[in-house]
Amino acid sequence: MKWGKTSLFITVFLSSCLHGILAQVDHWETIVFDNDTWKYFVPTSSINEWNSLNFDDTSWPAGQGGFGFGDNDDATSIPTGTICLYQRIAFNISDPSLIHQLVLNMDYDDGFIAYLNGTEIARGSIDQGVTPAFNEPASGSHEAVMYNGENPEQFVISNNITSSLLLTGNNVLAIATHNQSTNSSDFTSRAFLHAGLTTPAAMFNATPNWFTPPFSFYSSNLPIVVVDTYGVTIPDEPKINGTMGIINNGNGATNSLSDDFNEFSGLIAIERRGSSSNGFPARSYGLETRGPDSVNYNASIFDWPADNDWILYAPYTDKSLMRNVLTYQMGRDQGRWAPRTQFCELVLNGEYMGVYVFMERIKVNPGRVNIDPLMPADTIDNELTGGYIFKVDKTTAGGVVAWESPYFGAAPSNNLITFQLHDPEIIELHSSQLNYIQGYVTTWENVLMDNLLFNHPLLGYSQFIDPGSFIDFFLANEITKNVDGYRISTFLYKERLSEGGKIHAGPLWDFNIALGNSDYCNGPNVEGWEMDFNNFCAGGLDNPFWWHRLLEDSVYANQTHCRWQELRQGRWSDDYLMNYIDSVAATLEEASQRHFQRWPILGTYVWPNNFIGNTYQEEIDYLKSWILDRTAWMDSNMFGNPCDLSLGFNQPQQSTETILYPNPIHNGETMHVQANYSIENIALVDGLGKTIFIKSKELGTLDQSNSISISLEKIPAGLYTLKITQKNKVISFKKILVL
């Protein structure tokens, strides 16, 4: 069930916001030029409200902009070694309602914050959320460009901010420009303020020849997402309040900004997200749907399972716009859960932001990772054993290392594997829960490294993990040759013993620089295995050793080859993949044109592009040809032996029935096992995967029979798993509670 409009206030607010967006600009004029006469001051102490409308600047000197150390691009010189300059200029507006939007163009060295009537409207090379003191340097280095014939950087001031700040009569644009250090050899501050007018009448001055108006947007064949944060810049964290409306009239229909919000309309909390991508001009966002009481509320958006955690992903560096969407679809075609996705176009605070992907966040939920949730009180027995989503990832996006593996990554790595908790997060875990999941994973790794136990049918790695999920995860990362695969954004989850108790690889996540879209560490090469990353770029975050080790088991390797065959004859066939890419490209045909007008990066290198197409179609053609070359190489080099698919990937097991009693059982009592088959091997395993005892015909400790009695002596109380194996396959497992 979809949410409708949650309140009259929200509906009116968003409608008012859109009314401003829909107003059309007749033409653009320039209010303030860089070489106008400004008041300026080099501060030697703090100055209160220097950027406000009513500040008295009569004692400040006046000078022609731009300002600097006397280079060719400076009209007014300031002392060499200046770390900060304050400048102000007043201008008059007769009718602010005729101004739809403002644009600030700024040429600067090294950082700045711009204010309109005392409220910040733009910044560059100054950390978000920080207002530097008069003697603090810029956060980074930024070179001025106009002296070299290039255009100054553009900052679009949204309609709702423009309308809320502009006043009838006097207004003030104030700029604080900061140098990187007192030893810097250069300083530049050149500012331009432009107005988009809704009237054909002239109000100010003609724009410079280099000025390019911001893009106008009104309708789309994609759903339109409108987000408003009341003029507040969205921080990296924490989340801030806002509103979101989604217009979705259905497949094949046109969505217009004048339409009602018919998919969703309500309150949200939103923040920036991502690590490397957080530095791109188009930012990705994490958001929560909320109610008027600031409590998260579940909503079914695009008819997906109801939840309150969502992501607006910006495919900025992926000029095909579809690498994540394609890979998640391939994961779903494996029969695994992967985040659902919906292409959309985003309007943020009145500004068109281009093509985005609205998608689900990875979390424990029946409609997402469908395992029993782990609650803070789940510290014993079956409840302790599952509901964990953990990952191998970098910490630059705020991640916290929960524990270190005792093992290095795959050779030649000399870096330990590190694990993070995703859901629940580490701060939500009881110490016994952290100890349990760390112990379970470490025990699995110990078994992998033990040459005697490694692939033992009862005691080996397969008692800890679901091999099929690891095979599928491996194939997804290899067909995409994901340079971030295995070592970054690698999610795993562990279910409770009552659900099977094993570790599963996945869900899939973050493939924007996969599929030939990276220019480093052998990423663009269609040949070679991505699990060998450490051979090309050893050091730092390295691939875990698991993936090589598992393929040393011939059974696992053969299953990998067989699964590859099965996928290649189905929805991973070349024809299917090419048709899917073509269908997505057709859907994005109109929106991609707007996207690359908003972000004119076609024909331009954006980190870490391997291929630079001059058109969107060239980007699609490259993606398709890269995949065809990659699948051809994998067809010829797959591990293991091919199989007869007519027999099925997973051979059906015989119908079995196993009766275990008493259960629960007291220490010292006798356990009775009856089956409708002949038992060859039986083992009792604790919650960490440690084998308490094993009896088998092969070891001579069990007479093959359909009925077995075993005395349980000196076994600690707890929940255990009884595994019965026949012909090297686990055919039955039972949970037994020892009291």
N, C-alpha and C positions, 0 to 999 in steps of 0.2 A: 504494500500500500504506500503510495507516494504521500509526502507531505504536501499540503496546500499552503496558502499564505497563512503564516502563523499568527499575524496580528495586523490590525489596521495600520499601526505605526510603521511596521516593516514595509507593508505594501506602499504606503504613501511615501516613505523615505526613498525607497528604491525607484519608484515612479518619478519622483522629483529629480533624482540623480539622472535618470535616463532622459528626462525632458531636456536637461542641459546637454547631454551627449548628442541628442538628435538634432539640435540646432545646427544649421549648416553655416560654415564660414564663407563669406562672400569674397574676401581677400585678406591679405596680411600686410601690416605696416609695422614700422619700427618705432618704439617709444623712446628707447635709450640706446645711444651708440657708445662704443668704447672710447671715442675721442671727444665726447661731450665734456663739459666742465663738471668735475666732481669735487666734493669736499673729501679730504683724506687726512690720515693721521697715523704715525708710527707710534703705537702705544708703548709706554714704559712701565705701566701699572694697569691694574684692572679698571675698566670703565663701565659703570653700570648703565644698562639699557642704551648703549651707544647705537644699536641697530633699530631702535623704536622710532615711530613716526614723530613723536614730540620731543626727541632729544635736541638740545641746543648745540648746533655745530658751528655757530658763528665764529668761534675762535679757531677753528680748524683752517688750515690753508686750502686754497682752491687750486686745482690744476687740471690740465687736459689729460684724460686717459689715453693709452694705457700707462701703467705704472711699472717701473723696473729699475734696473741698475744702469740704465743709460745705453742699452743696446739699440739697434736700429728699429726695434718694434716698440720702443718706449718713448712716449711723448713727455712724460714727467719722470724725472729721476728721483729715486729715494736712496738713502745711504746704503752702501755695500755692507753686507752682513745683516741686513734687516731680516728678522724671522717672521714678522707679522705686520700686515698693513690693513687698516680699516678704511673703507671708502663708502660714501653715501651720495645719492643723487635724488632730488625730489622731482616729481612730475605730476601733472594735473590730468584728471579724468573727468570729463563733463558728464558722461553717462556710462557707468560700468556695465549696465545691462546689454550694451552693444558689443561687449568683448566676450567672445565665446571661450577663448583659451589664450594662455600665454606660453611663450617659448623663451627660455634663456639660453643664449649661446655664450660659452665661456672658454677663453683661451688662457691657460694658467700654468704656472710653474711655482710650487709643486702641488698645492692643495687649496681648497676654498670651501666656504659655506656662504650661501646667498640667502638673504632674508627679504621678504616683502612685508612692510609695515610691522616688522619685529618677529614675523613667523618664518621659520626656515622653509625654503622652497626647493633647494637643490644643494648638493655637495659633491665634491670629488677629491679622492685621495685623503679623506678624513674618515676615520672609523665611525660606523653608524653608532648612534646612541651617545656619542662623545662630543662635548663642546669644549674644544681646546682653549687653554688660557692664552693670554696675550703673548706669552713667551714660549709656547709649546710649538714644536715643529709639526709639519704635515706627517701623516701616517705612512706615506709612500712617496716615491719619486714619479713626477709627471712632467713631461716636456711640452712646452708650448709649440704650436704648429703653424700659426698664421705667418710667421716670419719666413717659413719655408714654402708658402703658397698653398697650404692645406686649410681646410675649413675647421673652425672651432667646434668643440664638443657641444652637442645639443641636449638640453634638458626640457622635457615637455611638462608644463604645469597643467594639471587636469582642470576640467571645467568646474567641478565642485570646489576645488581649492581656489581657483581664480575668482569665482563669484563670491566666495566667503571672505576673501581678503581685500579685494579692490574696493576703494572708497570713492564716493563722489567728492571731487576736489583734490586736495593734496594727497600724494602717496610717496613712499620712500623705498627705493631699492638700496639695500646695504650689503656689502660684501666684505668678508674677512678672508684675506689670502695669506696662506702660511707657506714659508719656505721649508725645505727639508732639513737644513742646518744653517748655522751662521757662517759656515765655511763655503756655502754654495756660491758658485760663480754667476748664477743667473736668478732672476726673479721676474715673473710676468703676471699681470692682471689686466685682462681686457674683457669687458662684459657688454653684451647686447641684450636688450629686452624687446620682444616682438609681440604683437597682439593680433589674434585672429578675429576680424570684425564681421558681424552679421549684417552690416549695412554697406551699400556701395559707396556711401559718402566717405570722404577722406577725413581722418581725425588726427593723424600723426605724420609720419614721413615714409617714403618708399624704402623697402627693405634692400639690403645689400644684394649684389648679383649672386653671391654664393648661397644665399638663404634658401633652404628647402622646407616647405611647410610639412608638418606632421601628417601622418596618414589619416584619412577619414574612413569610418566604417559604419555601415548601417544594417546589412543583412548578410545571411550565410545559408548554405545548405547544411552546415554543421550546427549542432546545438551552440547557443551563445551563453557563456557564463559571465555574469556581471558581479564583480566583487567591489565593495566599498568599505574602506576603513576610516571613514570620517576625516580624511586628509592626513592620517598618520602613516609615516613610512613603515613598512612591514619589517621588523627586525629579524635577525637570525634566531633569537629567542629572547624572551619568552613569547608565547602567542599573545596577540592583541585582539581586541573585539572588532567585529565587522559584520557585514551583511552579505548574503549571496543570493542571487536570483538566477535561475536557469530557464532559458527559452528552448523548448524542444517540441516542435510540431510534428515529429515523426519522420520516418525515412521518405526521402523524395520531396519533402515539403520545404519551403523557404522559411527561415526563422529571421524575424526582423526585430530590431531593438524596440519598436513600438508595440510589439506583441506582449501579452501577459506572461508572467513567469509561471509556466504550467508544469514544469518538472520539479522545481524546488524554489521556495522563497522563505528565507529565515535567517536567524542569527548564526554566526560562526565565530570561532577563534582561529587565528591564522598566524603562521610564522614562515620564514624562509627555511629551506631545507637543502641538503646536499653538501658535498665536500668540494671537489674541484669545480662542480657546476655552480657553486654559490658565487663564484667570481664572474660568471657570464652576465652580459647585460640583461638577458631574459632569465629571470630567476624562477626556480621551482618552489612550490609552497606545500606545506602540510597544513591541513585544516581539520577542525572538528565542528560538526553540526551541534548547535546548542539551543536551549530554550531560553525564555525570558529570565529564568532564575540562574543563568550561567552554568547550569548543569548540562552535561553532554546528553543529547537525545539521538536515538537511532532514527535513521531515515532510509527509505528505499529509494535510491536515485538510479535512474535508467533501468528500473525494475530489477536491480541487483539485490542480493540479500541485505536486509537492513543493518546498518552500522552507523557509527559516528566518526570514524577516522577515514580521511580521504586525502588524496594527493592531486595537485595540479602540477603536472610534469612539463617542463619546457624543453622541447627537443632542439635546443639551440645549436649545439655542435654537430648534431646529426641532421644533415641537410636533406636526407630522404624523408625525415620527420617520422619514420616508422620502425626503426630498428627495435625499440623496446616492444612496441605493439606486435610486430611480427614474431619476436621470440616468445613472448607470453602466449601467443596463439599456438605456436609450435609446442609449448609445454602443455597446454590444454589438450592438444591433439595427441599427446602421449597418454592422456587419461589422468594427468596430474592437475592439481589446482595451481593456477597462476593468476596474478592480479587481472581482473577484468578491466578493460580499457574503453574509452570513448573519446574520439577526437572532438575537439570543440574549438571555438575562438573566444579569447578572453578579453574582457574590458575591465581594467583595474583602475579604480578611482578616476573613471572617466576617460582613461587613455587606452587605446587599442594596443594589445600586447602580442597579437599574432596567434598562430596555431598552438594549442596546448593539448595535453592528454589528461583527461580526468580519469583517475584510476583508484583502485583499492590499495590500502596499505596492508602489509603483511601483519597478521595478528591471529591469536587464537579466537576462533569464532566458528559456529557451525557452518556458516556460509563461506568461510575462508579456510584457515588451517583447522580442520575439523577433528580436534582432540579435546579431551576433557581439560578444562582450565585448571591451573594450579593456584590455589588460594593460600593466603598467609598461614592458615591453620593446618594445611596439609603437610604434616611433618612426620607421619608414621605410615607404615603399611602401604597398601596399594596407592593411596592418594599421593604419597611422596614420590612415586616412581614416574610420574608423567605430567604432561602439560607444559613442557619446556620448549621454547624456540630460542636457539642460540646461533651464533654466527662467528665466522672468521672475517674480520674487517679491519679497516684502519680507524683510528680514533680522532681524525681531524674534524669530524662533524659532531663531536661531543661524546663519542663512544668511550666506554670505560672497560678496561681489561678486567675480566672476572677471574681468570686464572691462566697460567702458562702451562702448555704441554711440557712434559719432560723430554720431548723429542724436537729435533730440528726439522725444518722443512725438507723437501726432497733435495737430494744431493744436486749441486754442491753447496747448499745453504748451510750457514752457520747461525741462523736465527731461529729461535724457538717459535713454535706455533702459539698464537694467543687466541683466546676465546672471549666473546662478549655475550651477555644475556640480552635478549631482545624483548621477549614477552613470556613471563614478567621481566621487568628490568631488574638489575642487580639490587637497586635500593629497595625493591619490594620483596626480596627473597629472605626467608629465614635462613640462619646459618646452616641448619641441617639440610635445607633444600640445595643450597650452593654446594655443600659437601657431597651430597648425593650425586648431582649431575656431574660435578668435576670427577668424582670417583668412578662413575660409570664410564665416562668418556675415556679417562685415563686407562681403565682396565681394558677397554676395547683396543686402545693404542698399544698397550702392553702385549696383548694377544697378537696383534698384527706384526709386532716385531719379534715374536717368539717363533723360531723356525719349527719347533715341534708342535705347537698349538695352532699356528697360523690358519691353516685351512682344514683343521680337524672337523669332521662332520658334526660332532657334538660340542666340542670345546672351542672351536675356531671363531673367526670373525663373524660368521653368519648368525651366531646366537645373539649378537649385539646390534646388528644393523639389518635393514631391509635391502638386500643386494639389488633388487630391481630398481629402487629409487636412486641408488648410487649410479647404476648403469644409465638410467635416463638423464640424470644430472650431468654425467660425464659426456654423453652424446650431445646434449644441448649446448654445453660450453665448447665442445670441439667443432660442431658444425658451424658455429658462429665465430670460432677462434677468438674467444673473448679474452682480451689481454688482461682484463680485471678478474677473469674467472679463477675459481679455486682459492685465491689469496685475498680477494676483496669481495664484499657483498655475497659471501657464500653462506646461505642460511641452512640450518638443519633443525629438525625438531624430534623430540622424543615423546612417545606415547606412554600411557600407563601400562603396567603389566596386564591389567584386565583387557587392554586393547591390543596386546601383542608385545608391548614393552620395548620396542626396538627404536633405534635412531633411523630417521629417514632423511635423505638428502633433498634439499629444496625448502621452500619454493624458489623458483627462478627470480632473479632480480638484477636490474641495472646492466643493460646490454647496449647502451648508447654509443660506446666506442668499440663495439664488436663489429663483426661482419665487414672487415676491411676498413674500418673508420679510424684506425690509429696508425701513426707513422713511426712507432718505436717498438723495440723488443720483439722483432719479427712478426708484429701484429698484421701487417698488410700481406704477408706471404701466405698464399693459399696452401702451401705445403708445410708439413710438420705438425706436431702435436702441441697444443697449448699447455698441456700439463708439463711440458719440458721448459716452461718459462724460465725457471731458475738457471738453465744453461745459457740463456741469452741475457738475462738481467738479474743475476744473483745479487743479493743484498737488499736490505729493507724488508718489505712484506713479500714473503716467498710462498710458493705453493706448498701445501702440506704433502707429506710423503704417502698418504693413504692411496692416492689414485694410481701411482705406479705399483704399489705393493699389491693391491687387489687384483691387478691384471697379471700378477705372477701366478695366480691360481688359474689353472687351465679351465676349470669349470666356469669360473667367473668370466674369463676371456671369451670362451665359446658362447656363453649367454649374451655377452656384449655384441659379438658378431651377429648372432641370431636376431637380437633386438634391432640392430641396425638394418638388417635385411627387411624385417617386418615393417619398420617405419618407412623405409625407402620404397616399399611397394604400396604404401598408403599415403598418408597426408604429409609425408616428407619427400614425396617423389618430386622430381624436377618440375613436371607439369603442374602439379598442385601448387608448389611454392611460387612458381612464376605467375600463375593465374591469380593467386592471392595478392601478390605484390601489385600486379596490374590493377586489380579491383580497388585496392586501397589508394593507389596513385590517382585513379579516376575520381574517387570520392574527394580527394584533396586538390583536384585540379584548380578550382577557383580559389580556395582558401590559401593554397601555397603561393599564389601570385600576390595576395595581400600580405602574407607572412614575410615574403622576401622584399616587399616594398617597405614594410615596417623594419625589418632587419636586413639591410642590403649587403648580404655576405656571400651571395653566389659569386663565384670567380675569385673569392678571397680566402686565404688560409685562416681557419679558426682551429685552435688547438683541439685535438691532435690529428686533424684531417690528413689522411694519406692521399685521397683523391680530391681535386678541386674542380668541380663542374661549373661551367658558365651558365647552365640552365638547370631547372629542376629535373627535366627529363634526362639530362646527362647524369645527374645523381642517381636516378632510378635505374638507368641502364647499367651504371657501374655496379650498383648493389646486386642486380640480377646476374651479371656476368661473373662477379666475384663468387656468389653462391654456387653457380654451376661449376666453376673451376674447383671450388672447395669440396663439393660433394663428390666430384669425379675422383679427386685425390683420396678421399676417405674410402670410397668404394674399392679402391685398389690397395689400400694399406691398412684395412681394419684388422684389429687384433682377433686372435682366436680362429676357429674354423667355422665355415658356413654350416647352416643346418637345413633340414627339410622342413619348410614352413607348413607343409601339409599336416605335420604332426603337432603343430602349435608351439608357440614360444614357451609357455609354461605347460608342461605335460600334466594332464588331470591326475589328481591323486585318487587312490582307491578310497571307497567309502569306508570310514572307520568309526568305531564306537569304543570309547574308553570310559570305564567307571572307576572312580577313586573314592575310597571311604576308609575311616571316618574323615570328615573334613568340615570344620577345623579338627585338628588332632593335637593331643597333648604330648609333650616331650616324654619319650619312653614307651609310647604306644606303638602298635604295629599298623603300618599302612598297607592296605590291600588294593591291588590294581587288577582289574579284569578288562579284557579286550576281545574283540571279535577277529583278532589277527594274532599272529605269532610275534611276540616281543623279542627283538634282538638286542636293543640297547635302551637303557633307562638312566636318566641323570636328574639330580636335584640341584637347582641353581638359585642362588640368592638374588636380592634386588640389584646388586652391583654386577651381576653376571658371573660371580665366582661360583665354581662348581663345588658343591658340598660333598657329593659322592657320585660315582658312576659305576654302573654294573652292566656288563655286556657279555654276550656269548663269545665274542672275539677275545676278551680278556680272561675268559674262563671263570668269571665270577657270576655268571647267570646261565641257568639252564633255560634254553629257549622254550617258552610256554605262553599260553594265553592268560595265565593267572599267576601273579607274583605277590609275595608278602615280604615287606621290608620293615625292620624295626628301626624307629627313629630315636636314636640315643645321642644325648649331649649335643643337640642342635638348638641354637639360640631361638627364642621366640621371634616370629616375624612372618612375612609373606614370601613364599618361594614359588618357583616354577618347576613343575615336573615335566621333563621333555622325553618323549619316546621316539626313537629313531629306527628306521628300517631301510636297508639298502642306501645308507648315507643320506637319507632325507628325513627331516623332522615331520612326522605324520600326525603327531598329537602333542599338545601341551596343556597342562592343567595347573590352575592356581591352587596352592595349598597353604592354609594358615596354621602355623605351629604356635600353640599357646604355652 
